[in-house]
């Protein structure tokens, strides 16, 4: 990005670090809104992840990993 231009978080519109982007949709996401997939450890936004309330407890799963969890 050009110097002096900040990227906004796709969830809360706060300034996000340029290196913080959802691995699923490439939208910028700040540290407060990012979620780390419990399965593959990738950063995702709230729209590209689901929370599994299974027997193991709460687990964040990206869309890619959630299709394998039944």
N, CA, C and O atoms as CSV, one atom per row, in Angstrom:
chain,resi,resn,atom,element,x,y,z
A,1,UNK,N,N,0.827,-1.208,0.000
A,1,UNK,CA,C,0.000,0.000,0.000
A,1,UNK,C,C,0.863,1.261,0.000
A,1,UNK,O,O,1.999,1.229,0.474
A,2,UNK,N,N,0.349,2.351,-0.516
A,2,UNK,CA,C,1.107,3.600,-0.510
A,2,UNK,C,C,1.407,4.064,0.907
A,2,UNK,O,O,0.667,3.748,1.839
A,3,UNK,N,N,2.480,4.804,1.067
A,3,UNK,CA,C,2.885,5.304,2.380
A,3,UNK,C,C,1.808,6.243,2.916
A,3,UNK,O,O,1.304,7.096,2.186
A,4,UNK,N,N,1.455,6.083,4.195
A,4,UNK,CA,C,0.460,6.945,4.817
A,4,UNK,C,C,-0.970,6.443,4.689
A,4,UNK,O,O,-1.884,7.024,5.273
A,5,UNK,N,N,-1.172,5.377,3.937
A,5,UNK,CA,C,-2.517,4.820,3.784
A,5,UNK,C,C,-2.639,3.622,4.705
A,5,UNK,O,O,-1.847,2.684,4.616
A,6,UNK,N,N,-3.624,3.648,5.588
A,6,UNK,CA,C,-3.808,2.533,6.508
A,6,UNK,C,C,-4.911,1.625,5.992
A,6,UNK,O,O,-5.776,2.041,5.221
A,7,UNK,N,N,-4.861,0.400,6.426
A,7,UNK,CA,C,-5.887,-0.574,6.069
A,7,UNK,C,C,-6.865,-0.683,7.230
A,7,UNK,O,O,-6.455,-0.691,8.391
A,8,UNK,N,N,-8.127,-0.765,6.929
A,8,UNK,CA,C,-9.151,-0.855,7.971
A,8,UNK,C,C,-9.612,-2.298,8.129
A,8,UNK,O,O,-9.710,-3.053,7.161
A,9,UNK,N,N,-9.887,-2.652,9.355
A,9,UNK,CA,C,-10.416,-3.975,9.668
A,9,UNK,C,C,-11.788,-4.133,9.022
A,9,UNK,O,O,-12.610,-3.218,9.071
A,10,UNK,N,N,-12.034,-5.278,8.425
A,10,UNK,CA,C,-13.318,-5.504,7.757
A,10,UNK,C,C,-14.460,-5.681,8.746
A,10,UNK,O,O,-15.625,-5.568,8.363
A,11,UNK,N,N,-14.149,-5.960,10.020
A,11,UNK,CA,C,-15.195,-6.155,11.018
A,11,UNK,C,C,-15.523,-4.888,11.800
A,11,UNK,O,O,-16.689,-4.507,11.900
A,12,UNK,N,N,-14.498,-4.229,12.360
A,12,UNK,CA,C,-14.766,-3.091,13.243
A,12,UNK,C,C,-14.298,-1.760,12.661
A,12,UNK,O,O,-14.513,-0.716,13.277
A,13,UNK,N,N,-13.669,-1.772,11.502
A,13,UNK,CA,C,-13.190,-0.597,10.773
A,13,UNK,C,C,-12.063,0.140,11.504
A,13,UNK,O,O,-11.742,1.274,11.150
A,14,UNK,N,N,-11.463,-0.484,12.509
A,14,UNK,CA,C,-10.266,0.078,13.120
A,14,UNK,C,C,-9.089,-0.205,12.204
A,14,UNK,O,O,-9.171,-1.042,11.306
A,15,UNK,N,N,-8.001,0.496,12.441
A,15,UNK,CA,C,-6.817,0.290,11.625
A,15,UNK,C,C,-6.235,-1.097,11.900
A,15,UNK,O,O,-6.045,-1.486,13.053
A,16,UNK,N,N,-5.959,-1.821,10.844
A,16,UNK,CA,C,-5.378,-3.153,10.961
A,16,UNK,C,C,-3.965,-3.123,10.395
A,16,UNK,O,O,-3.670,-2.370,9.467
A,17,UNK,N,N,-3.110,-3.938,10.956
A,17,UNK,CA,C,-1.758,-4.060,10.449
A,17,UNK,C,C,-1.826,-4.689,9.060
A,17,UNK,O,O,-2.666,-5.554,8.807
A,18,UNK,N,N,-0.949,-4.259,8.167
A,18,UNK,CA,C,-0.989,-4.734,6.781
A,18,UNK,C,C,-0.798,-6.242,6.703
A,18,UNK,O,O,-1.347,-6.892,5.813
A,19,UNK,N,N,-0.017,-6.808,7.634
A,19,UNK,CA,C,0.230,-8.246,7.579
A,19,UNK,C,C,-0.924,-9.069,8.141
A,19,UNK,O,O,-0.925,-10.293,8.011
A,20,UNK,N,N,-1.900,-8.425,8.760
A,20,UNK,CA,C,-3.032,-9.154,9.339
A,20,UNK,C,C,-4.183,-9.188,8.348
A,20,UNK,O,O,-4.932,-8.221,8.213
A,21,UNK,N,N,-4.313,-10.304,7.662
A,21,UNK,CA,C,-5.399,-10.473,6.700
A,21,UNK,C,C,-5.956,-11.882,6.851
A,21,UNK,O,O,-5.229,-12.820,7.177
A,22,UNK,N,N,-7.236,-12.012,6.612
A,22,UNK,CA,C,-7.896,-13.309,6.683
A,22,UNK,C,C,-7.334,-14.213,5.583
A,22,UNK,O,O,-7.231,-13.799,4.429
A,23,UNK,N,N,-6.978,-15.426,5.939
A,23,UNK,CA,C,-6.425,-16.347,4.957
A,23,UNK,C,C,-7.499,-16.913,4.034
A,23,UNK,O,O,-7.179,-17.496,2.997
A,24,UNK,N,N,-8.765,-16.749,4.397
A,24,UNK,CA,C,-9.855,-17.275,3.587
A,24,UNK,C,C,-10.333,-16.266,2.542
A,24,UNK,O,O,-10.517,-16.619,1.377
A,25,UNK,N,N,-10.536,-15.002,2.960
A,25,UNK,CA,C,-11.118,-14.001,2.049
A,25,UNK,C,C,-10.186,-12.825,1.759
A,25,UNK,O,O,-10.529,-11.949,0.965
A,26,UNK,N,N,-9.014,-12.796,2.391
A,26,UNK,CA,C,-8.008,-11.738,2.197
A,26,UNK,C,C,-8.448,-10.356,2.673
A,26,UNK,O,O,-7.803,-9.361,2.343
A,27,UNK,N,N,-9.533,-10.276,3.440
A,27,UNK,CA,C,-9.944,-9.004,4.025
A,27,UNK,C,C,-9.023,-8.701,5.199
A,27,UNK,O,O,-8.595,-9.610,5.910
A,28,UNK,N,N,-8.717,-7.421,5.400
A,28,UNK,CA,C,-7.883,-7.046,6.530
A,28,UNK,C,C,-8.681,-7.176,7.820
A,28,UNK,O,O,-9.870,-6.861,7.866
A,29,UNK,N,N,-8.015,-7.641,8.859
A,29,UNK,CA,C,-8.676,-7.854,10.135
A,29,UNK,C,C,-7.699,-7.470,11.248
A,29,UNK,O,O,-6.531,-7.855,11.213
A,30,UNK,N,N,-8.182,-6.708,12.238
A,30,UNK,CA,C,-7.312,-6.280,13.326
A,30,UNK,C,C,-7.109,-7.435,14.311
A,30,UNK,O,O,-7.771,-8.470,14.223
A,31,UNK,N,N,-6.191,-7.235,15.238
A,31,UNK,CA,C,-5.862,-8.289,16.192
A,31,UNK,C,C,-7.052,-8.647,17.082
A,31,UNK,O,O,-7.201,-9.803,17.478
A,32,UNK,N,N,-7.898,-7.668,17.400
A,32,UNK,CA,C,-9.055,-7.926,18.259
A,32,UNK,C,C,-10.123,-8.759,17.561
A,32,UNK,O,O,-10.826,-9.531,18.214
A,33,UNK,N,N,-10.254,-8.615,16.252
A,33,UNK,CA,C,-11.306,-9.310,15.511
A,33,UNK,C,C,-10.830,-10.601,14.848
A,33,UNK,O,O,-11.646,-11.399,14.388
A,34,UNK,N,N,-9.522,-10.808,14.797
A,34,UNK,CA,C,-9.018,-12.006,14.129
A,34,UNK,C,C,-9.240,-13.227,15.009
A,34,UNK,O,O,-9.269,-13.139,16.237
A,35,UNK,N,N,-9.393,-14.355,14.355
A,35,UNK,CA,C,-9.556,-15.628,15.054
A,35,UNK,C,C,-8.521,-16.595,14.505
A,35,UNK,O,O,-8.211,-16.577,13.314
A,36,UNK,N,N,-7.998,-17.425,15.368
A,36,UNK,CA,C,-6.999,-18.399,14.969
A,36,UNK,C,C,-7.648,-19.772,14.919
A,36,UNK,O,O,-8.204,-20.240,15.912
A,37,UNK,N,N,-7.576,-20.410,13.771
A,37,UNK,CA,C,-8.188,-21.732,13.607
A,37,UNK,C,C,-7.492,-22.740,14.514
A,37,UNK,O,O,-6.264,-22.828,14.526
A,38,UNK,N,N,-8.276,-23.498,15.269
A,38,UNK,CA,C,-7.734,-24.499,16.192
A,38,UNK,C,C,-7.130,-25.681,15.451
A,38,UNK,O,O,-6.328,-26.425,16.014
A,39,UNK,N,N,-7.505,-25.854,14.205
A,39,UNK,CA,C,-7.054,-27.016,13.448
A,39,UNK,C,C,-5.777,-26.717,12.647
A,39,UNK,O,O,-4.795,-27.450,12.758
A,40,UNK,N,N,-5.785,-25.649,11.847
A,40,UNK,CA,C,-4.640,-25.375,10.967
A,40,UNK,C,C,-3.857,-24.123,11.357
A,40,UNK,O,O,-2.877,-23.778,10.696
A,41,UNK,N,N,-4.281,-23.434,12.434
A,41,UNK,CA,C,-3.575,-22.259,12.966
A,41,UNK,C,C,-3.457,-21.099,11.980
A,41,UNK,O,O,-2.465,-20.371,12.010
A,42,UNK,N,N,-4.440,-20.914,11.116
A,42,UNK,CA,C,-4.441,-19.766,10.216
A,42,UNK,C,C,-5.339,-18.673,10.776
A,42,UNK,O,O,-6.270,-18.950,11.532
A,43,UNK,N,N,-5.058,-17.439,10.404
A,43,UNK,CA,C,-5.839,-16.289,10.854
A,43,UNK,C,C,-7.063,-16.145,9.961
A,43,UNK,O,O,-6.951,-16.155,8.735
A,44,UNK,N,N,-8.232,-16.013,10.581
A,44,UNK,CA,C,-9.470,-15.813,9.828
A,44,UNK,C,C,-10.282,-14.689,10.460
A,44,UNK,O,O,-10.071,-14.326,11.617
A,45,UNK,N,N,-11.211,-14.147,9.682
A,45,UNK,CA,C,-12.127,-13.145,10.206
A,45,UNK,C,C,-13.366,-13.849,10.747
A,45,UNK,O,O,-13.502,-15.065,10.611
A,46,UNK,N,N,-14.255,-13.100,11.349
A,46,UNK,CA,C,-15.439,-13.709,11.961
A,46,UNK,C,C,-16.386,-14.304,10.918
A,46,UNK,O,O,-17.123,-15.243,11.221
A,47,UNK,N,N,-16.376,-13.772,9.696
A,47,UNK,CA,C,-17.256,-14.292,8.657
A,47,UNK,C,C,-16.749,-15.610,8.067
A,47,UNK,O,O,-17.531,-16.407,7.549
A,48,UNK,N,N,-15.452,-15.831,8.148
A,48,UNK,CA,C,-14.856,-17.021,7.544
A,48,UNK,C,C,-14.508,-18.089,8.570
A,48,UNK,O,O,-13.726,-18.995,8.283
A,49,UNK,N,N,-15.081,-17.989,9.761
A,49,UNK,CA,C,-14.806,-18.996,10.781
A,49,UNK,C,C,-16.084,-19.295,11.555
A,49,UNK,O,O,-17.018,-18.494,11.595
A,50,UNK,N,N,-16.093,-20.456,12.157
A,50,UNK,CA,C,-17.213,-20.860,13.000
A,50,UNK,C,C,-16.655,-21.334,14.332
A,50,UNK,O,O,-15.496,-21.743,14.414
A,51,UNK,N,N,-17.470,-21.281,15.366
A,51,UNK,CA,C,-17.067,-21.779,16.676
A,51,UNK,C,C,-17.788,-23.092,16.919
A,51,UNK,O,O,-19.017,-23.158,16.891
A,52,UNK,N,N,-17.014,-24.124,17.156
A,52,UNK,CA,C,-17.550,-25.449,17.415
A,52,UNK,C,C,-17.661,-25.638,18.925
A,52,UNK,O,O,-16.654,-25.622,19.633
A,53,UNK,N,N,-18.873,-25.815,19.410
A,53,UNK,CA,C,-19.110,-26.015,20.839
A,53,UNK,C,C,-19.262,-27.501,21.120
A,53,UNK,O,O,-20.292,-27.928,21.641
A,54,UNK,N,N,-18.260,-28.288,20.785
A,54,UNK,CA,C,-18.339,-29.736,20.931
A,54,UNK,C,C,-17.899,-30.211,22.295
A,54,UNK,O,O,-17.806,-29.435,23.246
A,55,UNK,N,N,-17.627,-31.510,22.375
A,55,UNK,CA,C,-17.232,-32.149,23.624
A,55,UNK,C,C,-15.884,-31.641,24.144
A,55,UNK,O,O,-15.623,-31.666,25.346
A,56,UNK,N,N,-15.039,-31.184,23.231
A,56,UNK,CA,C,-13.701,-30.742,23.596
A,56,UNK,C,C,-13.734,-29.337,24.194
A,56,UNK,O,O,-12.763,-28.907,24.815
A,57,UNK,N,N,-14.832,-28.626,24.013
A,57,UNK,CA,C,-14.935,-27.230,24.427
A,57,UNK,C,C,-15.023,-26.352,23.196
A,57,UNK,O,O,-15.216,-26.849,22.086
A,58,UNK,N,N,-14.882,-25.050,23.387
A,58,UNK,CA,C,-14.963,-24.129,22.257
A,58,UNK,C,C,-13.733,-24.259,21.374
A,58,UNK,O,O,-12.599,-24.213,21.852
A,59,UNK,N,N,-13.973,-24.420,20.081
A,59,UNK,CA,C,-12.896,-24.446,19.113
A,59,UNK,C,C,-13.266,-23.550,17.947
A,59,UNK,O,O,-14.382,-23.625,17.432
A,60,UNK,N,N,-12.337,-22.701,17.527
A,60,UNK,CA,C,-12.539,-21.884,16.338
A,60,UNK,C,C,-12.055,-22.684,15.153
A,60,UNK,O,O,-10.946,-23.218,15.165
A,61,UNK,N,N,-12.892,-22.767,14.121
A,61,UNK,CA,C,-12.523,-23.487,12.908
A,61,UNK,C,C,-12.740,-22.590,11.704
A,61,UNK,O,O,-13.798,-21.977,11.561
A,62,UNK,N,N,-11.731,-22.512,10.832
A,62,UNK,CA,C,-11.914,-21.754,9.592
A,62,UNK,C,C,-12.883,-22.521,8.693
A,62,UNK,O,O,-13.159,-23.695,8.939
A,63,UNK,N,N,-13.391,-21.876,7.670
A,63,UNK,CA,C,-14.347,-22.530,6.776
A,63,UNK,C,C,-13.756,-23.776,6.129
A,63,UNK,O,O,-14.464,-24.757,5.902
A,64,UNK,N,N,-12.461,-23.738,5.831
A,64,UNK,CA,C,-11.815,-24.893,5.221
A,64,UNK,C,C,-11.798,-26.101,6.131
A,64,UNK,O,O,-12.041,-27.220,5.679
A,65,UNK,N,N,-11.516,-25.894,7.407
A,65,UNK,CA,C,-11.448,-27.012,8.360
A,65,UNK,C,C,-12.822,-27.416,8.873
A,65,UNK,O,O,-13.029,-28.577,9.223
A,66,UNK,N,N,-13.758,-26.488,8.924
A,66,UNK,CA,C,-15.066,-26.802,9.506
A,66,UNK,C,C,-15.848,-27.816,8.680
A,66,UNK,O,O,-16.702,-28.514,9.227
A,67,UNK,N,N,-15.580,-27.916,7.377
A,67,UNK,CA,C,-16.313,-28.882,6.562
A,67,UNK,C,C,-15.882,-30.315,6.872
A,67,UNK,O,O,-16.599,-31.257,6.534
A,68,UNK,N,N,-14.716,-30.496,7.513
A,68,UNK,CA,C,-14.252,-31.823,7.863
A,68,UNK,C,C,-14.680,-32.239,9.253
A,68,UNK,O,O,-14.524,-33.404,9.621
A,69,UNK,N,N,-15.221,-31.310,10.040
A,69,UNK,CA,C,-15.666,-31.618,11.399
A,69,UNK,C,C,-17.157,-31.920,11.368
A,69,UNK,O,O,-17.950,-31.096,10.912
A,70,UNK,N,N,-17.537,-33.078,11.842
A,70,UNK,CA,C,-18.949,-33.455,11.834
A,70,UNK,C,C,-19.438,-33.627,13.259
A,70,UNK,O,O,-20.607,-33.946,13.476
